[in-house]
Amino acid sequence: MSHQNKTIVLYNGQSQYGVLRYFIQDLAASFQQLGFEVKIIDLLASSWIAELERVLKEKDVFFFFSMNAMGIDIKVGDQSLYDHLNIPLFAFLVDHPMYHINRLNQGVKNLIVSTVDQTHLSFLRTFLNGVYSKVFIPHGSSYHEVSVSSKTIEERKIDILFVGTFTNPDHFRKQWTDCDKYIGKLFDAIMEKYLYTHNQTLIDIAESVFVDYGIDQEYMHHVNFWSHLVNVDLYIRNRRRMEAVLETAKLDARFEVYGNGWETLFTNHHSIKLNRAIGFGDVYEKMKDSKLVLNVLPNFVHGGHERIFTTMLNGSVSLTDNNLFLESEFKDGEDLLLYSFTPYPHARIQSFLDNKVTLQKIAENGRKKAMEKHTWLARAEKIIETVIYHKHFMA
C-alpha cells in the first residue's frame, strides 16, 4: 500500500524551555525525509481550530501525532476527533505515563501510545483504561543540528557540563508528610526503598511496600495514590540530581551547571560555575564545547533519554547513571561512561578526564552509534511502522 501524498499532522504545545517543540520540528523533518507531507498545528495559536479544519478539508491525513498526548481531548460533538474521523492519534510520551493519567483516560479508541521506557508498557496495561495500541520507542535526537567540524575533546573548554533545574527534594516530600502520619510513613517507606534501588520500577517498589504493610493494593488505582507517587518520583529525581552534581563537583575539573534553583544549594562553590537556565538550542552549543556531559536519568529502568543521544551527536562523552537499556545498547568505557550512586566512581571518571586520547575514542564511538540507531529519523521509521500495524489490526 502506497503512502504517497499522505499527510501527517503534528501538534505543537507548551513545554519547559521549548524542548518538545524542538522534538516536533525534528520529527517533522524526519517524516518529510521518509516521503510524507507534514502539517504542524500550534495549539498555542489562537487560529489552531481554523487551521486544523483547513488541513482536514484539503489533505489526506494518515495520522495525528503529539508529544505527551497533547490534543487528545479534541472532540466533534461528544465523540473524539480521532474516533469520528477513524484516523489514529499517536501519543508519544516523553516521561512516565502516571504524569498523564487524566489525558490518557479520555476514552479515545483510535489511539497509539508509545513509552520511552519498556517497563511503562506494563503500567499502561495495568492502570489505564481502554483498548489501544502500545509500543516502546525511546527518545531520539536531532541529526541535522550536528556540526561536522565539531571540536576535538582536547579543544573543548568545559570539562563537565550539566544542564537542568533543581528543586529542594523536601518540597515534594512535604506533600505527603503533611497528610496523616500513616500516609506520611507509607510514602516515606516507598521513597526510602526506591532511592538506591537499581533496575526496579517505582510501581514495583510501591506494590511491595503495600504488601509489607498489609494494605489493599486496590488503592493503587485511585487518584490520591498517584498524586503522592508523582511527588515521590519528583523527590527521587531531584535527590539523585543533587547527589550527582555534588559528587561530580569533587572532581578536579571545570564543571559548569546551567539551570535554575542551584543557587540555593551552592554558594561560591570552588569547583562549580553556576549559570542561569538556557534554551534548548543553546544547550547544543554548550555541548559542542564540553568533554563530558553529566546526565541523571528520570527514573528510567529500561529506556533511553534524549540528553544522552544529543550529547553523543555533538561529539561529547555522555556520563550517565546506568540502566538495562543503556547496558544493552552501549558499552561502558567504549561508547559512554556509566556511573552508579553507591559508590560514585570519582577515581574512574577522573582517569578518563585525564586521558584525552581515550576520551576522544569514546566520543567517536558514541557518536557513530547514536547516528546509526538513535536519531529522530530512526524513531520516525518506527512510528510509521507502528501506525501501519495499528491500522491493520485495530481499525
KEPA-5845 format. One record per residue (C-alpha): x, y, z; residue in one letter. Coordinates in steps of 0.5 Angstrom, whole numbers, padded with zeros to 4 digits, always signed. Layout:
! residues N
XYZA
...
END
This chain:
! residues 395
+0000+0000+0000M
+0003+0007-0002S
+0003+0013+0003H
+0005+0018-0003Q
+0001+0024-0002N
-0001+0022+0006K
+0000+0028+0011T
+0002+0027+0018I
-0001+0033+0023V
+0003+0034+0029L
+0001+0038+0035Y
+0006+0043+0038N
+0004+0046+0045G
+0007+0048+0052Q
+0014+0045+0055S
+0019+0047+0059Q
+0025+0051+0055Y
+0021+0049+0049G
+0024+0042+0049V
+0018+0039+0046L
+0017+0044+0040R
+0024+0042+0038Y
+0023+0035+0038F
+0017+0036+0034I
+0021+0040+0029Q
+0026+0035+0028D
+0021+0029+0027L
+0017+0033+0022A
+0024+0034+0018A
+0025+0026+0019S
+0017+0025+0017F
+0019+0029+0011Q
+0025+0025+0009Q
+0021+0019+0009L
+0017+0022+0004G
+0011+0025+0008F
+0008+0031+0008E
+0007+0035+0014V
+0003+0040+0018K
+0004+0043+0024I
-0002+0045+0028I
+0001+0050+0034D
-0004+0049+0040L
-0002+0055+0043L
-0004+0060+0037A
-0011+0063+0037S
-0012+0060+0030S
-0011+0053+0031W
-0018+0051+0030I
-0019+0054+0024A
-0012+0051+0021E
-0014+0044+0023L
-0021+0045+0020E
-0017+0047+0013R
-0012+0042+0014V
-0017+0036+0015L
-0021+0039+0009K
-0015+0040+0004E
-0011+0034+0006K
-0011+0026+0006D
-0009+0025+0014V
-0005+0019+0015F
-0005+0020+0023F
-0004+0025+0028F
+0002+0026+0033F
+0003+0029+0039S
+0008+0029+0045M
+0005+0027+0052N
-0002+0026+0049A
-0003+0034+0047M
-0009+0035+0043G
-0012+0028+0046I
-0018+0032+0048D
-0021+0035+0042I
-0028+0033+0040K
-0033+0033+0035V
-0039+0034+0039G
-0039+0028+0044D
-0034+0024+0040Q
-0026+0024+0040S
-0024+0027+0034L
-0020+0021+0032Y
-0025+0016+0033D
-0030+0021+0029H
-0025+0021+0023L
-0022+0014+0024N
-0015+0017+0024I
-0011+0015+0030P
-0007+0020+0035L
+0000+0018+0036F
+0001+0020+0043A
+0009+0020+0044F
+0010+0020+0052L
+0017+0023+0054V
+0016+0021+0061D
+0012+0017+0066H
+0005+0015+0064P
+0003+0017+0071M
+0004+0024+0069Y
-0001+0024+0064H
-0007+0019+0067I
-0012+0024+0066N
-0010+0026+0059R
-0010+0018+0057L
-0016+0016+0060N
-0020+0021+0056Q
-0023+0014+0053G
-0020+0015+0046V
-0021+0009+0042K
-0017+0010+0036N
-0010+0011+0040L
-0003+0009+0040I
+0001+0011+0046V
+0009+0010+0046S
+0013+0010+0052T
+0020+0012+0053V
+0022+0006+0058D
+0020-0001+0056Q
+0017-0002+0064T
+0012+0003+0062H
+0008-0001+0058L
+0006-0006+0064S
+0004+0000+0067F
-0001+0002+0062L
-0004-0005+0061R
-0005-0005+0069T
-0007+0002+0071F
-0010+0006+0065L
-0017+0005+0062N
-0019+0003+0054G
-0016-0002+0049V
-0011+0002+0045Y
-0004+0000+0041S
+0002+0001+0046K
+0009+0001+0044V
+0016+0002+0047F
+0020+0008+0043I
+0026+0011+0047P
+0027+0019+0046H
+0031+0021+0040G
+0036+0026+0038S
+0037+0031+0032S
+0041+0029+0027Y
+0041+0036+0023H
+0044+0040+0028E
+0051+0037+0029V
+0057+0041+0026S
+0061+0036+0022V
+0067+0040+0024S
+0066+0040+0032S
+0072+0041+0036K
+0076+0035+0039T
+0076+0033+0046I
+0083+0037+0047E
+0080+0043+0044E
+0074+0044+0049R
+0074+0049+0054K
+0069+0046+0059I
+0071+0039+0063D
+0064+0037+0065I
+0057+0040+0063L
+0051+0039+0067F
+0044+0043+0065V
+0038+0042+0069G
+0034+0045+0074T
+0034+0044+0082F
+0028+0044+0087T
+0030+0042+0094N
+0027+0035+0095P
+0024+0036+0101D
+0019+0041+0098H
+0016+0035+0095F
+0017+0030+0101R
+0012+0035+0105K
+0007+0034+0100Q
+0006+0027+0103W
+0009+0028+0110T
+0003+0034+0111D
-0002+0029+0111C
-0004+0024+0117D
+0002+0020+0120K
+0000+0014+0117Y
+0000+0016+0110I
+0007+0020+0111G
+0010+0014+0114K
+0008+0010+0108L
+0010+0014+0103F
+0017+0015+0106D
+0018+0008+0106A
+0017+0008+0099I
+0021+0013+0098M
+0027+0010+0102E
+0026+0003+0099K
+0027+0006+0092Y
+0032+0011+0093L
+0038+0007+0092Y
+0034+0001+0088T
+0037-0001+0081H
+0033-0004+0076N
+0026-0004+0079Q
+0021+0001+0078T
+0018+0005+0083L
+0011+0002+0082I
+0014-0005+0084D
+0017-0002+0090I
+0010+0001+0092A
+0007-0005+0091E
+0012-0009+0095S
+0011-0004+0101V
+0004-0004+0100F
+0005-0012+0101V
+0009-0011+0107D
+0004-0006+0111Y
-0002-0011+0109G
-0005-0005+0105I
-0010-0006+0100D
-0007-0006+0093Q
-0014-0003+0090E
-0012+0004+0093Y
-0006+0004+0088M
-0012+0005+0082H
-0014+0011+0086H
-0012+0019+0084V
-0009+0020+0091N
-0004+0015+0091F
-0002+0017+0084W
-0001+0025+0087S
+0003+0022+0092H
+0007+0018+0088L
+0009+0023+0083V
+0011+0027+0089N
+0016+0021+0091V
+0018+0021+0084D
+0020+0028+0084L
+0023+0028+0090Y
+0028+0022+0088I
+0029+0026+0081R
+0032+0032+0085N
+0035+0028+0090R
+0039+0024+0085R
+0041+0030+0081R
+0043+0034+0087M
+0048+0028+0089E
+0050+0027+0082A
+0052+0034+0082V
+0055+0035+0089L
+0059+0028+0088E
+0062+0031+0081T
+0064+0037+0084A
+0069+0033+0088K
+0073+0032+0081L
+0079+0036+0079D
+0075+0039+0073A
+0072+0045+0070R
+0065+0044+0072F
+0059+0048+0069E
+0052+0048+0071V
+0046+0051+0067Y
+0039+0051+0071G
+0035+0055+0076N
+0035+0053+0083G
+0042+0051+0084W
+0044+0058+0088E
+0040+0055+0094T
+0045+0049+0094L
+0052+0052+0093F
+0055+0059+0095T
+0061+0060+0092N
+0063+0053+0091H
+0070+0053+0088H
+0069+0047+0083S
+0062+0049+0080I
+0061+0055+0076K
+0053+0057+0076L
+0050+0060+0070N
+0042+0061+0069R
+0038+0057+0065A
+0039+0057+0058I
+0034+0055+0052G
+0035+0048+0049F
+0038+0051+0042G
+0044+0054+0047D
+0045+0047+0050V
+0047+0044+0043Y
+0053+0050+0043E
+0055+0048+0050K
+0055+0041+0049M
+0060+0042+0043K
+0065+0046+0048D
+0064+0040+0053S
+0069+0034+0054K
+0063+0030+0059L
+0056+0032+0059V
+0053+0029+0066L
+0046+0026+0066N
+0042+0024+0071V
+0036+0019+0068L
+0029+0021+0071P
+0028+0014+0074N
+0028+0010+0067F
+0029+0003+0069V
+0029+0001+0061H
+0029+0007+0057G
+0034+0012+0054G
+0034+0019+0054H
+0035+0025+0049E
+0040+0028+0053R
+0045+0022+0052I
+0044+0022+0045F
+0045+0029+0044T
+0051+0029+0048T
+0054+0024+0043M
+0052+0027+0037L
+0055+0033+0039N
+0062+0030+0040G
+0062+0030+0048S
+0062+0024+0052V
+0056+0022+0056S
+0057+0021+0063L
+0050+0018+0066T
+0047+0013+0071D
+0046+0006+0068N
+0040+0002+0067N
+0038-0004+0063L
+0037-0001+0056F
+0044+0003+0056L
+0047-0003+0058E
+0044-0007+0052S
+0046-0001+0047E
+0052+0001+0049F
+0059-0001+0052K
+0061+0003+0059D
+0068+0006+0058G
+0068+0005+0050E
+0061+0009+0048D
+0060+0013+0054L
+0061+0013+0062L
+0056+0010+0066L
+0056+0011+0074Y
+0053+0009+0080S
+0051+0013+0086F
+0053+0008+0091T
+0059+0009+0091P
+0060+0015+0086Y
+0067+0013+0082P
+0071+0019+0083H
+0077+0016+0081A
+0075+0012+0075R
+0072+0019+0072I
+0078+0023+0074Q
+0082+0018+0070S
+0078+0018+0064F
+0078+0026+0064L
+0086+0026+0065D
+0086+0021+0058N
+0084+0026+0053K
+0086+0020+0047V
+0082+0015+0050T
+0076+0020+0052L
+0076+0022+0044Q
+0075+0015+0042K
+0069+0014+0047I
+0066+0021+0044A
+0067+0018+0037E
+0064+0011+0038N
+0058+0014+0042G
+0057+0019+0036R
+0057+0013+0031K
+0052+0009+0035K
+0048+0015+0036A
+0048+0017+0029M
+0046+0009+0027E
+0041+0008+0032K
+0038+0014+0036H
+0036+0020+0032T
+0029+0022+0031W
+0030+0019+0024L
+0030+0012+0027A
+0025+0014+0031R
+0020+0017+0026A
+0021+0010+0022E
+0019+0006+0028K
+0013+0011+0029I
+0011+0010+0022I
+0011+0002+0022E
+0007+0002+0029T
+0002+0006+0025V
+0001+0001+0020I
+0001-0004+0025Y
-0005-0001+0029H
-0009+0001+0022K
-0008-0006+0020H
-0010-0010+0027F
-0014-0004+0031M
-0018-0001+0025A
END
